[in-house]
């Protein structure tokens, strides 16, 4: 019984990992780059704008799969 539970859990984890598309990965890379720029932005306004762009990219990537991952997209804005 424990072995079967472990197998089912492993399959579930692999299924979730497979849900991330290439578009999601590319969006994450772009968003991370914007967030890095925001971290060293010279003004609060520039930081807020860059973080907003990063959030929009992450949200749009989540919507590319029908919204299945949108709820899982973290709010990374330190301005809030």
N, C-alpha and C positions, 0 to 999 in steps of 0.2 A: 504494500500500500504506500509506503514512504517513497519507494522507488518510482512508482507511478506518479505520485504528486510532484516529485522532482523533475520528471520528464515533462509533465504538463507545464510546470513553471518555466522550464527552459524553452519549450516551444513558444510559450506566450511572450517571453522576453525577446526571442528571435523575431517573432512576428512584429512586435513593436519597433524593433530596430530597423526592420525592412521598410517601415512606413515612411522613413525620411527619404525624400526624393533628392535627385541631384539639384533641383531648383531650391529646395530647402537648404541644402549644404552651401550652395553659392550665395544665397541670401544671407546666411549666417556669416560667411566670410566678409561680405560687403558691410554688413551691420557691425561686425567686430571692428573693421577698419574705421568706420565712422565714429564708433564709441572711443576708439583710441585717440582719434583726432579731438574728440570732445574733451577728453581728459586733460589735454594740454591747450585747450582753446584759451585765447587771451582774455575773453570776456564771458560773463555769465550768459549773455544773449547768444553768443556763438555756440557755447556749450549746449544750451537748450535747443537751438536749431539743429545741431548735429545729432543730438540724441533723439529728437523728434523724427529726423530722417531715418535713423537706424531703426527706431520702433516701427515706422511705416513699412520699411523693407521687410522686417520680421513678420509683421501682420499680413502683408500681401503674400508672402511665401506660405504662411499658414492657410490663407484662403485659396491658394492654388490647388490644394487637395480637397476642396469642398468644405473647408473649415474644420477638418478633423483635428488639426493641431493648434488652431487659433487659441483655444482655451489654455493650452500649455505654453504659449509664448510668454516669456517673462517680461515684466515691465522693468526695463533697465535704466530708466531715467533717474539720475540722482537728484534732479531738480524738484521732484515731487515730495 
